[in-house]
């Protein structure tokens, strides 16, 4: 009986207490800034290999130090989703095309 009375008092105290107001979560800024442009990357020109196991695509990013866009070619393993760069670094690489047998990849380099 004492346990039931204690439980009733606890429930009543909880029901009549003032709720604590939560502070709004701090989220990202609602404003798009010029520096945000350099954090954007875009995937374009996907090319599926003849056997369907690999996808080559162009990943475009902006280089803040040179104030230029840079394109690199990446490969995606379709079975695992794992991505790896094929061509990256200095220069710009784009327009990947698989050979008919899928053993080679042609591209344009600048």
Secondary structure, DSSP 4 states (H G I P E B T S, - for coil): -HHHHHHHHHHHHHHHSPPPPPPPPP---SS--GGGGGG-EEEEEEEE-TTSSEEEEEEEEEETTTTEEEEEEEEEETTT--EEEEE-SSS-EEEEEE-TTSS-EEEEE-
